[in-house]
Amino acid sequence: MIKNVIIFCLLPLSLFATADGPIFYGIEGVGKGHHLTLREKPTSHSKPITYMPHNTVCLENLGCQGGISLKDFQMLSEEELAKKIKENPIWCKIKYNSTIGWAFGKFLTEKPCP
């Protein structure tokens, strides 16, 4: 039962895209007064481009990478899954205002752009 919850949270967010237009994300899980860093490349060691406030919305999805495949999810033990997820985190290329960069997918959630 727990695996069903884990797969939804860990698959790349771009899997939930629809063919009729871009998806927008909002930041979730970042504390009030904190920010999410937009980076040049999809790695936490990459140069920061800008910082997005904790309540930012209307982040245009330009594609995500990383995460686990459905095959891995079905075949690997929970311990192996945890290791693979840590080794291959989800990063999403997004557009924030007019700036394009990479954000850690763990803190993005699909939200409509008002």
Secondary structure, 3 states (H helix, E strand, C coil): CHHHHHHHHHCCHHHHCCCCCCCEEEECCCCCCCEEEEECCCCCCCCEEEEEECCCCCEEEEEEECCCCHHHHHHCCHHHHHHHHHHCCCEEEEEECCEEEEEEHHHEEECCCC
